[in-house]
Amino acid sequence: FDIEGAYTNTYRDYKDELVAERDFKAEFDYLTYSGRIRYRDENGYKNISLEYDQNVDLPSVGQLQPVEDVSNITHVIVGNPLLKPGISHNARFQYQNNLAYNNINISGNVRAQFVQDKIINSTITDADLNRYTTYSNIDGDYSYTGNVAVSKSYFNRKTNINLNARFNASYKNSLSLQNAVEFTAKTTVLKPSFSVSYSYDSKIDITTAYSYSKNKNVYTT
């Protein structure tokens, strides 16, 4: 297994030669770490791994600058100097097993992501459809994805048949802010698929496949 950690300090000192009000300073301190556990049997047929890491999303200069941008009078934008970095926590599990004596291969993986202090646009629209946008941190974004696949082969000197089945699934919970109201978008995707291939004496090749996808979106406040 492997474990790593790092401490990072990022300092931003922005000076505007034309408009002194745009000057600002920002300092970010954050600790990131990662780890990995792996297993592999002596023949290399079975592989299992579990991993964790982080991604850091630092606010940009435009997101931090505490001065209104009025270049578009119908959409005023102002930064938020109190923004914190967004941190994505990522966990992954992977499995692969090759049953060589039975000509079967099984594989799968699952990934989970949780976002802490996600940086988002916060927009207020007035009765005249003028917009005022700033930036905020929010917690509650997360997602899961995964898939599993199984393949089986039958063959002799002239004939080769391959059967493949796969199932993919994902779920995402995403937050946003509009007119100081928190919206939640929940997206679910399910996608099974199956394929068969047949070849004979390197002269005939036939492949057929089927897949189905179901998408569900739910929006709540």
mmCIF file of the C-alpha atoms, coordinates in Angstrom:
data_MODEL
# 
_entry.id   MODEL 
# 
loop_
_atom_site.group_PDB 
_atom_site.id 
_atom_site.type_symbol 
_atom_site.label_atom_id 
_atom_site.label_alt_id 
_atom_site.label_comp_id 
_atom_site.label_asym_id 
_atom_site.label_entity_id 
_atom_site.label_seq_id 
_atom_site.pdbx_PDB_ins_code 
_atom_site.Cartn_x 
_atom_site.Cartn_y 
_atom_site.Cartn_z 
_atom_site.occupancy 
_atom_site.B_iso_or_equiv 
_atom_site.pdbx_formal_charge 
_atom_site.auth_seq_id 
_atom_site.auth_comp_id 
_atom_site.auth_asym_id 
_atom_site.auth_atom_id 
_atom_site.pdbx_PDB_model_num 
ATOM 1   C CA . PHE A 1 1   ? 0.000   0.000   0.000   1.00 0.00 ? 1   PHE A CA 1 
ATOM 2   C CA . ASP A 1 2   ? 1.043   3.650   -0.495  1.00 0.00 ? 2   ASP A CA 1 
ATOM 3   C CA . ILE A 1 3   ? 0.230   6.776   1.533   1.00 0.00 ? 3   ILE A CA 1 
ATOM 4   C CA . GLU A 1 4   ? 1.130   10.342  0.589   1.00 0.00 ? 4   GLU A CA 1 
ATOM 5   C CA . GLY A 1 5   ? 0.423   13.749  2.104   1.00 0.00 ? 5   GLY A CA 1 
ATOM 6   C CA . ALA A 1 6   ? 1.237   17.357  1.283   1.00 0.00 ? 6   ALA A CA 1 
ATOM 7   C CA . TYR A 1 7   ? 0.811   20.776  2.854   1.00 0.00 ? 7   TYR A CA 1 
ATOM 8   C CA . THR A 1 8   ? 0.395   23.700  0.445   1.00 0.00 ? 8   THR A CA 1 
ATOM 9   C CA . ASN A 1 9   ? 0.352   27.444  1.016   1.00 0.00 ? 9   ASN A CA 1 
ATOM 10  C CA . THR A 1 10  ? -0.816  29.666  -1.854  1.00 0.00 ? 10  THR A CA 1 
ATOM 11  C CA . TYR A 1 11  ? -0.571  33.453  -1.537  1.00 0.00 ? 11  TYR A CA 1 
ATOM 12  C CA . ARG A 1 12  ? -2.116  35.856  -4.035  1.00 0.00 ? 12  ARG A CA 1 
ATOM 13  C CA . ASP A 1 13  ? -1.305  39.560  -4.068  1.00 0.00 ? 13  ASP A CA 1 
ATOM 14  C CA . TYR A 1 14  ? -3.175  41.306  -6.883  1.00 0.00 ? 14  TYR A CA 1 
ATOM 15  C CA . LYS A 1 15  ? -2.511  44.955  -7.746  1.00 0.00 ? 15  LYS A CA 1 
ATOM 16  C CA . ASP A 1 16  ? -4.377  46.945  -10.379 1.00 0.00 ? 16  ASP A CA 1 
ATOM 17  C CA . GLU A 1 17  ? -2.432  49.931  -11.717 1.00 0.00 ? 17  GLU A CA 1 
ATOM 18  C CA . LEU A 1 18  ? -5.627  51.695  -12.833 1.00 0.00 ? 18  LEU A CA 1 
ATOM 19  C CA . VAL A 1 19  ? -8.176  51.029  -10.066 1.00 0.00 ? 19  VAL A CA 1 
ATOM 20  C CA . ALA A 1 20  ? -6.733  50.737  -6.567  1.00 0.00 ? 20  ALA A CA 1 
ATOM 21  C CA . GLU A 1 21  ? -10.019 49.329  -5.201  1.00 0.00 ? 21  GLU A CA 1 
ATOM 22  C CA . ARG A 1 22  ? -9.359  46.171  -7.170  1.00 0.00 ? 22  ARG A CA 1 
ATOM 23  C CA . ASP A 1 23  ? -6.235  45.377  -5.150  1.00 0.00 ? 23  ASP A CA 1 
ATOM 24  C CA . PHE A 1 24  ? -6.562  42.416  -2.804  1.00 0.00 ? 24  PHE A CA 1 
ATOM 25  C CA . LYS A 1 25  ? -4.550  39.772  -0.998  1.00 0.00 ? 25  LYS A CA 1 
ATOM 26  C CA . ALA A 1 26  ? -5.573  36.187  -0.360  1.00 0.00 ? 26  ALA A CA 1 
ATOM 27  C CA . GLU A 1 27  ? -3.812  33.294  1.334   1.00 0.00 ? 27  GLU A CA 1 
ATOM 28  C CA . PHE A 1 28  ? -4.858  29.645  1.210   1.00 0.00 ? 28  PHE A CA 1 
ATOM 29  C CA . ASP A 1 29  ? -3.524  26.828  3.382   1.00 0.00 ? 29  ASP A CA 1 
ATOM 30  C CA . TYR A 1 30  ? -4.655  23.276  2.790   1.00 0.00 ? 30  TYR A CA 1 
ATOM 31  C CA . LEU A 1 31  ? -3.569  19.725  3.477   1.00 0.00 ? 31  LEU A CA 1 
ATOM 32  C CA . THR A 1 32  ? -4.013  17.029  0.836   1.00 0.00 ? 32  THR A CA 1 
ATOM 33  C CA . TYR A 1 33  ? -3.404  13.330  1.168   1.00 0.00 ? 33  TYR A CA 1 
ATOM 34  C CA . SER A 1 34  ? -3.866  10.156  -0.828  1.00 0.00 ? 34  SER A CA 1 
ATOM 35  C CA . GLY A 1 35  ? -3.608  6.414   -0.332  1.00 0.00 ? 35  GLY A CA 1 
ATOM 36  C CA . ARG A 1 36  ? -3.706  3.192   -2.305  1.00 0.00 ? 36  ARG A CA 1 
ATOM 37  C CA . ILE A 1 37  ? -4.054  -0.478  -1.386  1.00 0.00 ? 37  ILE A CA 1 
ATOM 38  C CA . ARG A 1 38  ? -3.438  -3.094  -4.081  1.00 0.00 ? 38  ARG A CA 1 
ATOM 39  C CA . TYR A 1 39  ? -3.671  -6.875  -4.188  1.00 0.00 ? 39  TYR A CA 1 
ATOM 40  C CA . ARG A 1 40  ? -2.488  -9.146  -6.977  1.00 0.00 ? 40  ARG A CA 1 
ATOM 41  C CA . ASP A 1 41  ? -2.354  -12.924 -6.839  1.00 0.00 ? 41  ASP A CA 1 
ATOM 42  C CA . GLU A 1 42  ? 0.840   -14.743 -7.699  1.00 0.00 ? 42  GLU A CA 1 
ATOM 43  C CA . ASN A 1 43  ? -0.349  -15.640 -11.200 1.00 0.00 ? 43  ASN A CA 1 
ATOM 44  C CA . GLY A 1 44  ? -1.557  -12.144 -12.017 1.00 0.00 ? 44  GLY A CA 1 
ATOM 45  C CA . TYR A 1 45  ? -5.101  -13.337 -12.711 1.00 0.00 ? 45  TYR A CA 1 
ATOM 46  C CA . LYS A 1 46  ? -6.790  -11.378 -9.917  1.00 0.00 ? 46  LYS A CA 1 
ATOM 47  C CA . ASN A 1 47  ? -6.217  -7.671  -9.238  1.00 0.00 ? 47  ASN A CA 1 
ATOM 48  C CA . ILE A 1 48  ? -7.963  -5.609  -6.561  1.00 0.00 ? 48  ILE A CA 1 
ATOM 49  C CA . SER A 1 49  ? -7.252  -2.003  -5.669  1.00 0.00 ? 49  SER A CA 1 
ATOM 50  C CA . LEU A 1 50  ? -8.695  0.691   -3.411  1.00 0.00 ? 50  LEU A CA 1 
ATOM 51  C CA . GLU A 1 51  ? -7.587  4.308   -3.894  1.00 0.00 ? 51  GLU A CA 1 
ATOM 52  C CA . TYR A 1 52  ? -8.305  7.690   -2.348  1.00 0.00 ? 52  TYR A CA 1 
ATOM 53  C CA . ASP A 1 53  ? -7.120  11.148  -3.349  1.00 0.00 ? 53  ASP A CA 1 
ATOM 54  C CA . GLN A 1 54  ? -8.108  14.812  -3.352  1.00 0.00 ? 54  GLN A CA 1 
ATOM 55  C CA . ASN A 1 55  ? -8.327  17.607  -5.920  1.00 0.00 ? 55  ASN A CA 1 
ATOM 56  C CA . VAL A 1 56  ? -8.190  21.257  -4.867  1.00 0.00 ? 56  VAL A CA 1 
ATOM 57  C CA . ASP A 1 57  ? -10.027 23.987  -6.820  1.00 0.00 ? 57  ASP A CA 1 
ATOM 58  C CA . LEU A 1 58  ? -8.551  27.386  -5.894  1.00 0.00 ? 58  LEU A CA 1 
ATOM 59  C CA . PRO A 1 59  ? -10.673 30.505  -6.480  1.00 0.00 ? 59  PRO A CA 1 
ATOM 60  C CA . SER A 1 60  ? -9.589  32.538  -9.501  1.00 0.00 ? 60  SER A CA 1 
ATOM 61  C CA . VAL A 1 61  ? -8.693  36.233  -9.386  1.00 0.00 ? 61  VAL A CA 1 
ATOM 62  C CA . GLY A 1 62  ? -12.076 37.131  -10.894 1.00 0.00 ? 62  GLY A CA 1 
ATOM 63  C CA . GLN A 1 63  ? -13.904 35.067  -8.282  1.00 0.00 ? 63  GLN A CA 1 
ATOM 64  C CA . LEU A 1 64  ? -12.031 36.792  -5.437  1.00 0.00 ? 64  LEU A CA 1 
ATOM 65  C CA . GLN A 1 65  ? -11.875 40.409  -6.623  1.00 0.00 ? 65  GLN A CA 1 
ATOM 66  C CA . PRO A 1 66  ? -14.292 42.461  -4.461  1.00 0.00 ? 66  PRO A CA 1 
ATOM 67  C CA . VAL A 1 67  ? -15.088 45.076  -7.116  1.00 0.00 ? 67  VAL A CA 1 
ATOM 68  C CA . GLU A 1 68  ? -18.169 45.137  -9.320  1.00 0.00 ? 68  GLU A CA 1 
ATOM 69  C CA . ASP A 1 69  ? -17.672 44.396  -13.008 1.00 0.00 ? 69  ASP A CA 1 
ATOM 70  C CA . VAL A 1 70  ? -20.214 46.650  -14.751 1.00 0.00 ? 70  VAL A CA 1 
ATOM 71  C CA . SER A 1 71  ? -19.001 46.121  -18.318 1.00 0.00 ? 71  SER A CA 1 
ATOM 72  C CA . ASN A 1 72  ? -22.430 44.561  -18.912 1.00 0.00 ? 72  ASN A CA 1 
ATOM 73  C CA . ILE A 1 73  ? -24.904 46.778  -17.082 1.00 0.00 ? 73  ILE A CA 1 
ATOM 74  C CA . THR A 1 74  ? -27.624 44.089  -17.211 1.00 0.00 ? 74  THR A CA 1 
ATOM 75  C CA . HIS A 1 75  ? -25.341 41.530  -15.571 1.00 0.00 ? 75  HIS A CA 1 
ATOM 76  C CA . VAL A 1 76  ? -23.161 42.878  -12.766 1.00 0.00 ? 76  VAL A CA 1 
ATOM 77  C CA . ILE A 1 77  ? -20.504 40.508  -11.397 1.00 0.00 ? 77  ILE A CA 1 
ATOM 78  C CA . VAL A 1 78  ? -18.560 40.887  -8.177  1.00 0.00 ? 78  VAL A CA 1 
ATOM 79  C CA . GLY A 1 79  ? -16.052 38.560  -6.545  1.00 0.00 ? 79  GLY A CA 1 
ATOM 80  C CA . ASN A 1 80  ? -16.078 37.222  -3.010  1.00 0.00 ? 80  ASN A CA 1 
ATOM 81  C CA . PRO A 1 81  ? -12.757 37.639  -1.130  1.00 0.00 ? 81  PRO A CA 1 
ATOM 82  C CA . LEU A 1 82  ? -13.970 35.220  1.567   1.00 0.00 ? 82  LEU A CA 1 
ATOM 83  C CA . LEU A 1 83  ? -14.113 32.218  -0.797  1.00 0.00 ? 83  LEU A CA 1 
ATOM 84  C CA . LYS A 1 84  ? -12.456 29.016  0.346   1.00 0.00 ? 84  LYS A CA 1 
ATOM 85  C CA . PRO A 1 85  ? -10.863 26.432  -1.953  1.00 0.00 ? 85  PRO A CA 1 
ATOM 86  C CA . GLY A 1 86  ? -13.155 23.663  -3.141  1.00 0.00 ? 86  GLY A CA 1 
ATOM 87  C CA . ILE A 1 87  ? -11.909 20.166  -2.292  1.00 0.00 ? 87  ILE A CA 1 
ATOM 88  C CA . SER A 1 88  ? -13.001 16.994  -4.071  1.00 0.00 ? 88  SER A CA 1 
ATOM 89  C CA . HIS A 1 89  ? -12.640 13.752  -2.124  1.00 0.00 ? 89  HIS A CA 1 
ATOM 90  C CA . ASN A 1 90  ? -12.346 10.807  -4.540  1.00 0.00 ? 90  ASN A CA 1 
ATOM 91  C CA . ALA A 1 91  ? -12.503 7.101   -3.697  1.00 0.00 ? 91  ALA A CA 1 
ATOM 92  C CA . ARG A 1 92  ? -12.143 4.291   -6.266  1.00 0.00 ? 92  ARG A CA 1 
ATOM 93  C CA . PHE A 1 93  ? -12.464 0.520   -6.037  1.00 0.00 ? 93  PHE A CA 1 
ATOM 94  C CA . GLN A 1 94  ? -11.342 -1.714  -8.930  1.00 0.00 ? 94  GLN A CA 1 
ATOM 95  C CA . TYR A 1 95  ? -11.668 -5.454  -9.391  1.00 0.00 ? 95  TYR A CA 1 
ATOM 96  C CA . GLN A 1 96  ? -10.437 -7.722  -12.171 1.00 0.00 ? 96  GLN A CA 1 
ATOM 97  C CA . ASN A 1 97  ? -10.409 -11.514 -12.239 1.00 0.00 ? 97  ASN A CA 1 
ATOM 98  C CA . ASN A 1 98  ? -9.377  -13.663 -15.188 1.00 0.00 ? 98  ASN A CA 1 
ATOM 99  C CA . LEU A 1 99  ? -10.671 -17.230 -14.780 1.00 0.00 ? 99  LEU A CA 1 
ATOM 100 C CA . ALA A 1 100 ? -8.330  -18.573 -17.428 1.00 0.00 ? 100 ALA A CA 1 
ATOM 101 C CA . TYR A 1 101 ? -9.362  -22.213 -17.161 1.00 0.00 ? 101 TYR A CA 1 
ATOM 102 C CA . ASN A 1 102 ? -12.994 -21.270 -17.842 1.00 0.00 ? 102 ASN A CA 1 
ATOM 103 C CA . ASN A 1 103 ? -12.265 -18.511 -20.390 1.00 0.00 ? 103 ASN A CA 1 
ATOM 104 C CA . ILE A 1 104 ? -14.149 -16.018 -18.235 1.00 0.00 ? 104 ILE A CA 1 
ATOM 105 C CA . ASN A 1 105 ? -13.081 -12.492 -17.394 1.00 0.00 ? 105 ASN A CA 1 
ATOM 106 C CA . ILE A 1 106 ? -14.818 -10.414 -14.717 1.00 0.00 ? 106 ILE A CA 1 
ATOM 107 C CA . SER A 1 107 ? -14.074 -6.759  -14.064 1.00 0.00 ? 107 SER A CA 1 
ATOM 108 C CA . GLY A 1 108 ? -15.700 -3.875  -12.287 1.00 0.00 ? 108 GLY A CA 1 
ATOM 109 C CA . ASN A 1 109 ? -15.094 -0.557  -10.605 1.00 0.00 ? 109 ASN A CA 1 
ATOM 110 C CA . VAL A 1 110 ? -16.896 1.883   -8.353  1.00 0.00 ? 110 VAL A CA 1 
ATOM 111 C CA . ARG A 1 111 ? -16.059 5.551   -7.857  1.00 0.00 ? 111 ARG A CA 1 
ATOM 112 C CA . ALA A 1 112 ? -17.431 8.001   -5.293  1.00 0.00 ? 112 ALA A CA 1 
ATOM 113 C CA . GLN A 1 113 ? -16.806 11.746  -5.194  1.00 0.00 ? 113 GLN A CA 1 
ATOM 114 C CA . PHE A 1 114 ? -17.765 14.216  -2.454  1.00 0.00 ? 114 PHE A CA 1 
ATOM 115 C CA . VAL A 1 115 ? -17.137 17.946  -2.920  1.00 0.00 ? 115 VAL A CA 1 
ATOM 116 C CA . GLN A 1 116 ? -16.416 20.141  0.088   1.00 0.00 ? 116 GLN A CA 1 
ATOM 117 C CA . ASP A 1 117 ? -16.832 23.933  -0.265  1.00 0.00 ? 117 ASP A CA 1 
ATOM 118 C CA . LYS A 1 118 ? -17.675 23.771  -3.964  1.00 0.00 ? 118 LYS A CA 1 
ATOM 119 C CA . ILE A 1 119 ? -17.334 27.180  -5.640  1.00 0.00 ? 119 ILE A CA 1 
ATOM 120 C CA . ILE A 1 120 ? -20.555 28.141  -7.415  1.00 0.00 ? 120 ILE A CA 1 
ATOM 121 C CA . ASN A 1 121 ? -22.161 31.160  -9.067  1.00 0.00 ? 121 ASN A CA 1 
ATOM 122 C CA . SER A 1 122 ? -24.866 32.792  -6.952  1.00 0.00 ? 122 SER A CA 1 
ATOM 123 C CA . THR A 1 123 ? -27.143 34.906  -9.177  1.00 0.00 ? 123 THR A CA 1 
ATOM 124 C CA . ILE A 1 124 ? -30.049 37.160  -8.264  1.00 0.00 ? 124 ILE A CA 1 
ATOM 125 C CA . THR A 1 125 ? -32.383 38.271  -11.056 1.00 0.00 ? 125 THR A CA 1 
ATOM 126 C CA . ASP A 1 126 ? -34.655 41.265  -10.454 1.00 0.00 ? 126 ASP A CA 1 
ATOM 127 C CA . ALA A 1 127 ? -38.064 42.063  -11.940 1.00 0.00 ? 127 ALA A CA 1 
ATOM 128 C CA . ASP A 1 128 ? -36.427 43.807  -14.918 1.00 0.00 ? 128 ASP A CA 1 
ATOM 129 C CA . LEU A 1 129 ? -34.348 40.672  -15.628 1.00 0.00 ? 129 LEU A CA 1 
ATOM 130 C CA . ASN A 1 130 ? -31.135 42.392  -14.562 1.00 0.00 ? 130 ASN A CA 1 
ATOM 131 C CA . ARG A 1 131 ? -28.724 39.939  -12.977 1.00 0.00 ? 131 ARG A CA 1 
ATOM 132 C CA . TYR A 1 132 ? -26.297 40.314  -10.098 1.00 0.00 ? 132 TYR A CA 1 
ATOM 133 C CA . THR A 1 133 ? -23.792 37.478  -9.695  1.00 0.00 ? 133 THR A CA 1 
ATOM 134 C CA . THR A 1 134 ? -21.286 36.720  -6.974  1.00 0.00 ? 134 THR A CA 1 
ATOM 135 C CA . TYR A 1 135 ? -19.589 33.500  -5.835  1.00 0.00 ? 135 TYR A CA 1 
ATOM 136 C CA . SER A 1 136 ? -20.204 31.261  -2.833  1.00 0.00 ? 136 SER A CA 1 
ATOM 137 C CA . ASN A 1 137 ? -19.034 28.020  -1.253  1.00 0.00 ? 137 ASN A CA 1 
ATOM 138 C CA . ILE A 1 138 ? -21.556 25.231  -0.817  1.00 0.00 ? 138 ILE A CA 1 
ATOM 139 C CA . ASP A 1 139 ? -21.503 21.667  0.539   1.00 0.00 ? 139 ASP A CA 1 
ATOM 140 C CA . GLY A 1 140 ? -23.613 18.760  -0.650  1.00 0.00 ? 140 GLY A CA 1 
ATOM 141 C CA . ASP A 1 141 ? -22.347 17.862  -4.130  1.00 0.00 ? 141 ASP A CA 1 
ATOM 142 C CA . TYR A 1 142 ? -21.592 14.151  -4.556  1.00 0.00 ? 142 TYR A CA 1 
ATOM 143 C CA . SER A 1 143 ? -21.668 11.458  -7.218  1.00 0.00 ? 143 SER A CA 1 
ATOM 144 C CA . TYR A 1 144 ? -21.317 7.707   -7.655  1.00 0.00 ? 144 TYR A CA 1 
ATOM 145 C CA . THR A 1 145 ? -20.380 5.813   -10.801 1.00 0.00 ? 145 THR A CA 1 
ATOM 146 C CA . GLY A 1 146 ? -19.742 2.137   -11.416 1.00 0.00 ? 146 GLY A CA 1 
ATOM 147 C CA . ASN A 1 147 ? -19.704 -0.641  -13.928 1.00 0.00 ? 147 ASN A CA 1 
ATOM 148 C CA . VAL A 1 148 ? -19.337 -4.394  -14.055 1.00 0.00 ? 148 VAL A CA 1 
ATOM 149 C CA . ALA A 1 149 ? -18.437 -6.494  -17.083 1.00 0.00 ? 149 ALA A CA 1 
ATOM 150 C CA . VAL A 1 150 ? -18.367 -10.254 -17.727 1.00 0.00 ? 150 VAL A CA 1 
ATOM 151 C CA . SER A 1 151 ? -17.031 -11.935 -20.847 1.00 0.00 ? 151 SER A CA 1 
ATOM 152 C CA . LYS A 1 152 ? -16.996 -15.612 -21.822 1.00 0.00 ? 152 LYS A CA 1 
ATOM 153 C CA . SER A 1 153 ? -15.262 -17.266 -24.774 1.00 0.00 ? 153 SER A CA 1 
ATOM 154 C CA . TYR A 1 154 ? -15.841 -20.581 -26.524 1.00 0.00 ? 154 TYR A CA 1 
ATOM 155 C CA . PHE A 1 155 ? -13.399 -21.697 -29.164 1.00 0.00 ? 155 PHE A CA 1 
ATOM 156 C CA . ASN A 1 156 ? -11.873 -24.599 -31.027 1.00 0.00 ? 156 ASN A CA 1 
ATOM 157 C CA . ARG A 1 157 ? -9.539  -24.803 -34.012 1.00 0.00 ? 157 ARG A CA 1 
ATOM 158 C CA . LYS A 1 158 ? -11.913 -22.987 -36.391 1.00 0.00 ? 158 LYS A CA 1 
ATOM 159 C CA . THR A 1 159 ? -14.708 -21.480 -34.344 1.00 0.00 ? 159 THR A CA 1 
ATOM 160 C CA . ASN A 1 160 ? -14.600 -18.624 -31.835 1.00 0.00 ? 160 ASN A CA 1 
ATOM 161 C CA . ILE A 1 161 ? -17.616 -17.292 -29.924 1.00 0.00 ? 161 ILE A CA 1 
ATOM 162 C CA . ASN A 1 162 ? -17.418 -14.355 -27.495 1.00 0.00 ? 162 ASN A CA 1 
ATOM 163 C CA . LEU A 1 163 ? -20.207 -13.287 -25.134 1.00 0.00 ? 163 LEU A CA 1 
ATOM 164 C CA . ASN A 1 164 ? -19.935 -9.912  -23.384 1.00 0.00 ? 164 ASN A CA 1 
ATOM 165 C CA . ALA A 1 165 ? -22.269 -8.336  -20.838 1.00 0.00 ? 165 ALA A CA 1 
ATOM 166 C CA . ARG A 1 166 ? -21.798 -4.951  -19.171 1.00 0.00 ? 166 ARG A CA 1 
ATOM 167 C CA . PHE A 1 167 ? -23.784 -2.785  -16.764 1.00 0.00 ? 167 PHE A CA 1 
ATOM 168 C CA . ASN A 1 168 ? -23.016 0.905   -16.143 1.00 0.00 ? 168 ASN A CA 1 
ATOM 169 C CA . ALA A 1 169 ? -24.695 3.071   -13.535 1.00 0.00 ? 169 ALA A CA 1 
ATOM 170 C CA . SER A 1 170 ? -24.226 6.576   -12.177 1.00 0.00 ? 170 SER A CA 1 
ATOM 171 C CA . TYR A 1 171 ? -25.900 8.946   -9.737  1.00 0.00 ? 171 TYR A CA 1 
ATOM 172 C CA . LYS A 1 172 ? -25.126 12.646  -9.278  1.00 0.00 ? 172 LYS A CA 1 
ATOM 173 C CA . ASN A 1 173 ? -26.427 15.123  -6.705  1.00 0.00 ? 173 ASN A CA 1 
ATOM 174 C CA . SER A 1 174 ? -25.602 18.697  -7.776  1.00 0.00 ? 174 SER A CA 1 
ATOM 175 C CA . LEU A 1 175 ? -26.472 21.955  -5.958  1.00 0.00 ? 175 LEU A CA 1 
ATOM 176 C CA . SER A 1 176 ? -26.914 25.493  -7.292  1.00 0.00 ? 176 SER A CA 1 
ATOM 177 C CA . LEU A 1 177 ? -28.167 28.884  -6.070  1.00 0.00 ? 177 LEU A CA 1 
ATOM 178 C CA . GLN A 1 178 ? -30.654 31.149  -7.854  1.00 0.00 ? 178 GLN A CA 1 
ATOM 179 C CA . ASN A 1 179 ? -32.228 34.182  -6.173  1.00 0.00 ? 179 ASN A CA 1 
ATOM 180 C CA . ALA A 1 180 ? -30.906 32.940  -2.806  1.00 0.00 ? 180 ALA A CA 1 
ATOM 181 C CA . VAL A 1 181 ? -32.824 29.667  -3.258  1.00 0.00 ? 181 VAL A CA 1 
ATOM 182 C CA . GLU A 1 182 ? -30.903 26.389  -3.218  1.00 0.00 ? 182 GLU A CA 1 
ATOM 183 C CA . PHE A 1 183 ? -31.742 24.009  -6.055  1.00 0.00 ? 183 PHE A CA 1 
ATOM 184 C CA . THR A 1 184 ? -30.829 20.322  -6.185  1.00 0.00 ? 184 THR A CA 1 
ATOM 185 C CA . ALA A 1 185 ? -30.468 18.339  -9.407  1.00 0.00 ? 185 ALA A CA 1 
ATOM 186 C CA . LYS A 1 186 ? -30.418 14.553  -9.059  1.00 0.00 ? 186 LYS A CA 1 
ATOM 187 C CA . THR A 1 187 ? -29.412 12.551  -12.124 1.00 0.00 ? 187 THR A CA 1 
ATOM 188 C CA . THR A 1 188 ? -29.552 8.758   -12.400 1.00 0.00 ? 188 THR A CA 1 
ATOM 189 C CA . VAL A 1 189 ? -28.265 6.818   -15.412 1.00 0.00 ? 189 VAL A CA 1 
ATOM 190 C CA . LEU A 1 190 ? -28.587 3.046   -15.930 1.00 0.00 ? 190 LEU A CA 1 
ATOM 191 C CA . LYS A 1 191 ? -27.126 1.396   -19.027 1.00 0.00 ? 191 LYS A CA 1 
ATOM 192 C CA . PRO A 1 192 ? -26.970 -2.398  -19.559 1.00 0.00 ? 192 PRO A CA 1 
ATOM 193 C CA . SER A 1 193 ? -25.450 -3.786  -22.746 1.00 0.00 ? 193 SER A CA 1 
ATOM 194 C CA . PHE A 1 194 ? -24.794 -7.190  -24.321 1.00 0.00 ? 194 PHE A CA 1 
ATOM 195 C CA . SER A 1 195 ? -22.873 -8.344  -27.387 1.00 0.00 ? 195 SER A CA 1 
ATOM 196 C CA . VAL A 1 196 ? -22.124 -11.602 -29.194 1.00 0.00 ? 196 VAL A CA 1 
ATOM 197 C CA . SER A 1 197 ? -19.410 -12.172 -31.773 1.00 0.00 ? 197 SER A CA 1 
ATOM 198 C CA . TYR A 1 198 ? -18.864 -15.236 -33.909 1.00 0.00 ? 198 TYR A CA 1 
ATOM 199 C CA . SER A 1 199 ? -16.011 -16.100 -36.247 1.00 0.00 ? 199 SER A CA 1 
ATOM 200 C CA . TYR A 1 200 ? -15.334 -19.195 -38.301 1.00 0.00 ? 200 TYR A CA 1 
ATOM 201 C CA . ASP A 1 201 ? -12.063 -20.205 -39.917 1.00 0.00 ? 201 ASP A CA 1 
ATOM 202 C CA . SER A 1 202 ? -10.968 -16.559 -40.267 1.00 0.00 ? 202 SER A CA 1 
ATOM 203 C CA . LYS A 1 203 ? -13.491 -16.254 -43.116 1.00 0.00 ? 203 LYS A CA 1 
ATOM 204 C CA . ILE A 1 204 ? -16.745 -15.375 -41.396 1.00 0.00 ? 204 ILE A CA 1 
ATOM 205 C CA . ASP A 1 205 ? -17.139 -12.694 -38.711 1.00 0.00 ? 205 ASP A CA 1 
ATOM 206 C CA . ILE A 1 206 ? -20.515 -11.766 -37.236 1.00 0.00 ? 206 ILE A CA 1 
ATOM 207 C CA . THR A 1 207 ? -21.099 -9.362  -34.346 1.00 0.00 ? 207 THR A CA 1 
ATOM 208 C CA . THR A 1 208 ? -24.349 -8.183  -32.816 1.00 0.00 ? 208 THR A CA 1 
ATOM 209 C CA . ALA A 1 209 ? -24.862 -5.882  -29.851 1.00 0.00 ? 209 ALA A CA 1 
ATOM 210 C CA . TYR A 1 210 ? -27.712 -4.470  -27.784 1.00 0.00 ? 210 TYR A CA 1 
ATOM 211 C CA . SER A 1 211 ? -27.723 -1.654  -25.260 1.00 0.00 ? 211 SER A CA 1 
ATOM 212 C CA . TYR A 1 212 ? -30.383 0.189   -23.298 1.00 0.00 ? 212 TYR A CA 1 
ATOM 213 C CA . SER A 1 213 ? -30.087 3.463   -21.435 1.00 0.00 ? 213 SER A CA 1 
ATOM 214 C CA . LYS A 1 214 ? -32.423 4.936   -18.826 1.00 0.00 ? 214 LYS A CA 1 
ATOM 215 C CA . ASN A 1 215 ? -31.950 8.515   -17.615 1.00 0.00 ? 215 ASN A CA 1 
ATOM 216 C CA . LYS A 1 216 ? -33.862 10.103  -14.745 1.00 0.00 ? 216 LYS A CA 1 
ATOM 217 C CA . ASN A 1 217 ? -33.567 13.751  -13.716 1.00 0.00 ? 217 ASN A CA 1 
ATOM 218 C CA . VAL A 1 218 ? -35.197 15.207  -10.611 1.00 0.00 ? 218 VAL A CA 1 
ATOM 219 C CA . TYR A 1 219 ? -35.062 18.905  -9.667  1.00 0.00 ? 219 TYR A CA 1 
ATOM 220 C CA . THR A 1 220 ? -36.021 20.077  -6.195  1.00 0.00 ? 220 THR A CA 1 
ATOM 221 C CA . THR A 1 221 ? -35.709 23.194  -4.054  1.00 0.00 ? 221 THR A CA 1 
# 
